[in-house]
């Protein structure tokens, strides 16, 4: 018995089956149309944003848009329209992947040099370590030096989380303590050329190279607490005994050495301040708990790490811990003191 004969012999169930088939087909068609619209919009934006010849930016983008319109008019909703949109996207994507990052550029002074490290047993010398002498956020000097640390003296790792009032966005900085009070902090950032500012939209394209800033805390942390406006910083001791802290430190060092010879693009989604080495750091800490959207929308990253047991909590509920670990006032009081790192830790949980 054919499908139609089955429906005729069982009209009520048959109508329900047809209805469900139409619903599923409609849902599938809608999903496909949304996907085609998104990849087409991305291709148009990529051509406009990432075209390296300014004079061609508008003409090339316009040609693509006219092509999309022509396909829509000629094929409407046929499968050939979908094929054409996908082919156009693939062509743009193939071109987009030919755009290569570089360490050569007209960089802003605070990211003019890339850090790299020489490793000799337990002795690690970090070159181009940043420790700017700030007068204002944008007025600074004497930024670059080098420092040698002994891995056998590493004691702990600390997380600084900076928020500027946006619930879904923060910036993490991880700092490592050597001996009693020597610290080296790492910040994964977009590397700006002169005249560039950060844009979330542009960060999804190939506009910014990536940089691992290795710096003294009096630079990276004091910049955010004492000189930038509207940035609030919390500091947490991580659940990282010496062996784990050592592994985490080497993860940062290995990556910054890789960037010295093999630059990478910064990407707001796939390669940002949190997602770039999150999995490796979790492996170093023996804390595999799967991906979570808070690694991408990282405004509540500290709460996620609290819930996953990666922070020293002192038994406090998270809201109280976060309040206790807010350091802006202490950082402003410490300011230029050579004991800046020790002063911002006074009275904090786990220190």
N, C-alpha and C positions, 0 to 999 in steps of 0.2 A: 504494500500500500504506500502510495506517494505521500509526501508531506502535506500537499493540498488536500488529498483525500482524507488524511487523518484529521485535518482541521474541520472538513465538512462533516465527518462522522462524529466529531467531538467539538462542536462549535464554541462552547464557553472556554474550555482549556486552550483551544486553538487560538482564540482571539487574545487570550492572556499571553500566550507564547509570542504571537506576532507583536503585541504591544511591548513586551520586554526586549524583543530583538530590535524594534525601532528605537527604544530608549537607549539601549547599549550602542547602537549605531550612531545615534545622535551624540551621545557622550564621547565616543571615540572620535567622531568628526570634530567636535568642539575642542577636544584636547589637541588634535593634530593642528587645527587652525591656530590655537594659541601658541604652540611650539613654532609653527612657521612664522607667525607674526614676531615672536621674540628673536628668532635667529635672523630674520630680515632686518629688524631694528638694530640688532647688534652689528650686523655687517655694515649698515649705513653709518652707524656711529663710529665703527672702527676705521672706515675709510676717511671720514671727516677728521677724527681726532688724531690718528696715527700716520696719516700721509706725511711723509718727510719733506715734500716739496710744496711749500705754501701756495704757490701759484696754481697747483693742480688740485688742491684740496676741494674746492667747491665744484669745479668741472667734473672730477671723477665721481664725487658723491652724487651729483645731479644726474649723471649718466646712469648710475646704478638705480637711482630712484625712478627715473623714466623707464628703465627696463622692468622694474617691478610693476609699474602701472600698466605697461604694455602687456605683460603676462597676465595680469588680472583682467584686463579688458578682453583679451583674445581667448583665454582658456577658462575664465571664471573659476568655478569650483571643481573642475575636472582634475584627474590625477596628474595630468601634465603640468598643471600649475604648481602642484606640490613638488614635482620633480625639478621644475625650473628654479623654484625658490631654494631648494636644497642644494642644487648645483651651484647657484650663485653664492650661497653661503660658504660652500666648500672652497670655491675659488678664492674668496676673500680670506678665509681662514688660512689657506695655504700661503697666501702672500703675507699675512700677519705673522706667521711663524718664521718668516725669513728676517724679520726685524730683530737684530741682535743687540744686547746690552753692551756697554763699554765702560771701562774705568777711566777713559779719557774724556774730559768735558770741562766746561767752564763752571766749576762747582762753587756753591756758596762756601765761605771760609770755614764754617764749622764742620763741613763734611768734605773738605778739600783733600784729605788724606784717608786712606783705608788702613785700618789696623791689621797687623799680621804678627805671627809669633814664631820664634825659634824655640825648639824643644830639645833639650839635652838632659836625658834622664828625668829627674824631678825638677830640674831648673827650666822655667819657661820665661823667656824674655819677650814682652809685648812691645812692639814698635808702633809708633803713631798712636800712643795712648793719649786721650784727650783730657785736658785739665785746664779749661779756659779761665782766664781772669776776667770775670764779668763786671761791667759797669752798668749796663742795661741788658735787656734781652738780646739786642742786636748789636751792642757795642762791647767787644771783647778782644783779648789779645793773649799771646803766650799760650797757645792751645796745645802744642804737641811736645811729647817727650817719649820716654820709654821706661819700662819698669820690669824688673826681674823678680819673680816669685818662686817659692819652693812648694811644690805640690804636696810634699809630706806635711806641710804646716797648715793645709787647708782645714778649716773647722766647721764651716756652715755655709748655707745658701739662704738668701733672703729675697723675698718678692716685694717690689714696690709697684703699686698700681695707681696710675694717674687717671683722674676723671675730670672732664671739663663741663659737666652739667648735662651731658647727653646720656640717657639711661642705658643705651645699648652699645656704647663705645667707651673704651678705656685703653690705656697704653701700659703694658707690663715692662718692667725692668728687673732683671735678676742680678743680684750682687753676691759676690763670694768673699768670705772672710778668711784671711791668712793670719795666723798667729793671734795676738791679742786684739789688734785694731787696725789692720791693713785690709782695704777692700778694693776690689775691682768689679765694676758694674758693666753690664752689657745691655745695649738697647738696639733692637732691630727696627730700622727706620727706612722710609723712602729717602733717597738721596737727591737733593734739589740742586738744580743748576741756578745760576744767578737769574733772578727775575721770576722763578717758579714759586708757587705756593701750593699747598696740598689741596686736593679736591678728591672727595670720595668717588665721584664719577670718573675722573681721569685716572684714579688709582685702579680702575678695572681694566684699563688699557695698557699700552706700553709707553708710558710717559715718564716713569721714575725707575731708576736703577735701585737696587737694594744695597743697604750698608749695615754692617754690624759695628756700631760704635762701642769701642772699649774705652772706659773712662773712669776717672775718680768720682766718687759719690758727690764731692763738693762741686763737680761740674753737672753731671746728669740730674741729680736730685735737686740741688740748690737752684738750678735753672728753672725748674718747674714750681718749686715752692716759693722762691724769693723774687723771681724776675718776671715770669709769665703771669698774666692775669687770668683769674678764674679757674686755675688748675688746683685740684685737691688731691693730695697724695696720702695713701695708706701704706704701711710697711708691715710685713708679716715674716716671722721666722718659719722657714719651710721644714717639713719633716724630712730632713736630709742629713743623716750622720756623715762623718768625714768621707767615708768611701763613696757614698752616693753623690755628695757635693763634688768630689773629685771627678767622677764620671760626667756629671753635668757640665763642669767647667771645661773638660776636654771636648765635650760636644760643641760648645761655643767656639773654642779655639780651632777645632777642626773645620768648622764651617767658615769662620772668618778667613782662615788660610785658603780655603777653596775659593772664596770670593775674590781673593787677591789675583788669581790667575784665570778664574772662570766667573765673570760677573753674571748676575741674574737680574731679572726684572722684579720689581716689587709689584705685588698684585693685591688689591683690597680683599680678595676672596681666598686665593690659593696660596699666596706667599706674602703674608703680612706679619705684623709684630708678634702675633700669637701662633698662627698656624704653621709657620715655617719649620720649627723644630719641636712643636708640641709633642708629637708622637715619640720622638727620640728622648726627650726629657722625661716623659712618663715611663718609658722603658728603663731609663737610668734609675728612676725612683722605684722600679718594680711595682708600678701602680697603673696597670692596664685596665681601664674601665670603659673603653669605647669612646667614639666621637660624640660630642654634644654640641648643639647649636650655640652654646655660650662660648665656645672657642672662637666662633665667627662673630657673633654679636656679643662682644666680650665685656660689656659694661658691668656684668655681675660675675666676672671670672673668679674673683676672690671667694664669692659664695660657693661656686662650683668646686673649687679646690678645697674649701672648708668641708663640704659635704663628702668629698672623696678622700678625706683624711690626709691631705698633703700639706696642711698648715698646722703649726703648733697653736693650740687653742686655749690652753690653761683651763679647760673645762667650761669656758664661757660660751653662751649662745652667740650666734654670729653677729646680731646687731650690736651687742655690747663689745665684742671683740673688735669690730670695725671702728667703733667710736674710740676705743682705747688706742688703736694703732694709727689714728690720724696724726700726721707729723708736721703739718704746715707751721703751726705756732712754734714748735721746738726748732724747726729748721730756720725760721726767721731769727729766732733768738741766737742760734749758733752761728749763723751767717758765715763770716770769714774765719772763724776759729779753726785752727789746725786740728782740733778735736771734734770737728763737725760730725763725723760718723758715730763717735761714742755718745755725743750729746743727744742726737736724735733717737738713740736707742734707750736712753734712761727711762726706766719705769715701764718699758714695753713688755708684752707677754713673750716669754721664751728667751729673753736676752739677759 
